[in-house]
């Protein structure tokens, strides 16, 4: 009994954080993904049709914005590394 409790202790310690992550991150992310794959309108309602063309349409329509966002993210990452590395060293 004591050995079993000792082996399960790390899992019990992870449980609160894991539940928090599942409730407030994983479940909402899955809901948003399912909403993004729906088709329909506000009158007839929406149905999950696994319409992956929503993503290709968004990428083709907002291609410049996606590329600009990637460049901003890369610049911010390089700037953070350049500023924080000397402090950490």
ROFIZA-24901 format. One record per residue (C-alpha): residue number from 1; residue in three letters; chain; x, y, z. Coordinates in nm, 4 decimals, decimal comma, always signed. Each point is the difference from the previous one (the first is absolute). Layout:
# residues N
   nr  rest  kette        px        py        pz
  NUM   ala      A         X         Y         Z
...
END
This chain:
# residues 89
   nr  rest  kette        px        py        pz
    1   unk      A   +0,0000   +0,0000   +0,0000
    2   unk      A   +0,2773   +0,2382   +0,0913
    3   unk      A   +0,1906   -0,0752   -0,3228
    4   unk      A   -0,3113   +0,0585   -0,2086
    5   unk      A   -0,0614   +0,3355   +0,1685
    6   unk      A   +0,3616   +0,1014   -0,0596
    7   unk      A   -0,0251   -0,0907   -0,3691
    8   unk      A   -0,3277   +0,1883   -0,0471
    9   unk      A   +0,1044   +0,3133   +0,1935
   10   unk      A   +0,1425   +0,1864   -0,3032
   11   unk      A   -0,3192   -0,0612   -0,1955
   12   unk      A   -0,2138   +0,1315   +0,2841
   13   unk      A   +0,2189   +0,3113   +0,0149
   14   unk      A   -0,0442   +0,0576   -0,3736
   15   unk      A   -0,3763   -0,0523   +0,0167
   16   unk      A   -0,1098   +0,3560   +0,1026
   17   unk      A   +0,2144   +0,1666   -0,2644
   18   unk      A   -0,1006   -0,2536   -0,2610
   19   unk      A   -0,3692   +0,0509   +0,0717
   20   unk      A   +0,0447   +0,3767   -0,0135
   21   unk      A   +0,1771   -0,0314   -0,3359
   22   unk      A   -0,2670   -0,2327   -0,1380
   23   unk      A   -0,2914   +0,2154   +0,1142
   24   unk      A   +0,1332   +0,3386   -0,1044
   25   unk      A   +0,2249   -0,0819   -0,2984
   26   unk      A   -0,0584   -0,3372   -0,1650
   27   unk      A   -0,3811   -0,0008   +0,0030
   28   unk      A   -0,0378   +0,3592   -0,1317
   29   unk      A   +0,2601   -0,0702   -0,2688
   30   unk      A   -0,1903   -0,3079   -0,1172
   31   unk      A   -0,3240   +0,1992   -0,0034
   32   unk      A   +0,1591   +0,2745   -0,2125
   33   unk      A   +0,1386   -0,2564   -0,2432
   34   unk      A   -0,3423   -0,1617   -0,0354
   35   unk      A   -0,1606   +0,3423   -0,0562
   36   unk      A   +0,2553   +0,0816   -0,2687
   37   unk      A   -0,0943   -0,3171   -0,1896
   38   unk      A   -0,3733   +0,0809   -0,0091
   39   unk      A   -0,2042   +0,1378   -0,2865
   40   unk      A   -0,3358   +0,1715   +0,0028
   41   unk      A   -0,1696   +0,3272   +0,0774
   42   unk      A   -0,1829   +0,1598   +0,2904
   43   unk      A   -0,3453   -0,0813   -0,1428
   44   unk      A   +0,0443   -0,3698   -0,0812
   45   unk      A   +0,2608   -0,0698   +0,2647
   46   unk      A   +0,3474   -0,1422   -0,0187
   47   unk      A   +0,1029   -0,3614   -0,0565
   48   unk      A   +0,3364   -0,1642   +0,0490
   49   unk      A   +0,0952   -0,0858   -0,3581
   50   unk      A   +0,3791   -0,0286   +0,0436
   51   unk      A   +0,0366   +0,2815   -0,2530
   52   unk      A   +0,3821   +0,0385   -0,0057
   53   unk      A   -0,0212   +0,2536   -0,2832
   54   unk      A   -0,0673   +0,2663   +0,2626
   55   unk      A   +0,3708   -0,0132   +0,0838
   56   unk      A   +0,1206   +0,0139   -0,3613
   57   unk      A   -0,2374   +0,2901   -0,0671
   58   unk      A   +0,1262   +0,1902   +0,3050
   59   unk      A   +0,3644   -0,0587   -0,0902
   60   unk      A   -0,0511   +0,1086   -0,3608
   61   unk      A   -0,2032   +0,3052   +0,1008
   62   unk      A   +0,2239   +0,1176   +0,2851
   63   unk      A   +0,3357   -0,1257   -0,1281
   64   unk      A   +0,1777   +0,3342   +0,0441
   65   unk      A   -0,1236   +0,0351   +0,3579
   66   unk      A   +0,1180   -0,3525   +0,0878
   67   unk      A   +0,3451   +0,0662   -0,1453
   68   unk      A   +0,0244   +0,3357   +0,1786
   69   unk      A   -0,1010   -0,1640   +0,3288
   70   unk      A   +0,2699   -0,2636   -0,0423
   71   unk      A   +0,2607   +0,2708   -0,0619
   72   unk      A   -0,1151   +0,1946   +0,3078
   73   unk      A   +0,0178   -0,3156   +0,2090
   74   unk      A   +0,3486   -0,0802   -0,1298
   75   unk      A   +0,1183   +0,3565   +0,0661
   76   unk      A   -0,1444   -0,0042   +0,3534
   77   unk      A   +0,1661   -0,3356   +0,0702
   78   unk      A   +0,3389   +0,1191   -0,1231
   79   unk      A   -0,0338   +0,3250   +0,1969
   80   unk      A   -0,0924   -0,1875   +0,3191
   81   unk      A   +0,2941   -0,2361   -0,0401
   82   unk      A   +0,2377   +0,2887   -0,0736
   83   unk      A   -0,1149   +0,1940   +0,3076
   84   unk      A   -0,0337   -0,2868   +0,2451
   85   unk      A   +0,3082   -0,2052   -0,0848
   86   unk      A   +0,2500   +0,2583   +0,1345
   87   unk      A   -0,2064   +0,0356   +0,3185
   88   unk      A   -0,0153   -0,3758   +0,0493
   89   unk      A   +0,3698   -0,0370   -0,0707
END
